[in-house]
Amino acid sequence: MLVIGGLVIGALWGGFSAKRRGGKPADIAQYAAVYAILLGLLGLFLTIAIERLL
């Protein structure tokens, strides 16, 4: 669940960040993809850590 949440929040955060900086549609898509990947990986590692500790 944390992975999916990280992907969605990352995509929104990246898209809004690029839009605020005046990016073109390709820039917005790239920022959204990069932020989604980063936060998705963070969610994955948190999920693994939580499962191992509990």
N, C-alpha and C positions, 0 to 999 in steps of 0.2 A: 504494500500500500504506500509505503514511503517513496518507493521508486516512481510510481505513477504520479504521486503528488509533486515530487521533485521535477519530473518532466514537464508537467503542466505549469507549475509556478515558474520554472526556468524559462519556458517558452514565452510566457506572458511578460516576465521581467525583462528578458532580452529584447523582445519586440517593442515594449514601451521605452526602453532605454535607447534603442536605435532611433525610434520615432522622435524622441525628445531631442536628440542630437541632429535631427534634420536628415536622416538617412533615406536613401532611395529604397524601393521595395526589395531589391536584392540584398541591400545592407540589413534591412529589418529581418529578412528571412535568415540570413547568416547569423546575426546576433541571437535570434530566437533559437536556432539549432544549437549553437555553441553553449548558450546558457542552459538549455534543456539537457544537453549531454552532461554538462558539469554537475548540475543539481541532481540529475538522475543517478549518476555515479555516486554522489555523496549519499543519496537515499539508499542505494544498494549497499554501500559500506556500513551505513547505520543499521540497516536491517540485519546484515550478517552479524554485526557486533551485538545487537540486542538479542538475537537468537542464541548466540554463543554464551552470553552472560546469564540468560534466564534458563 
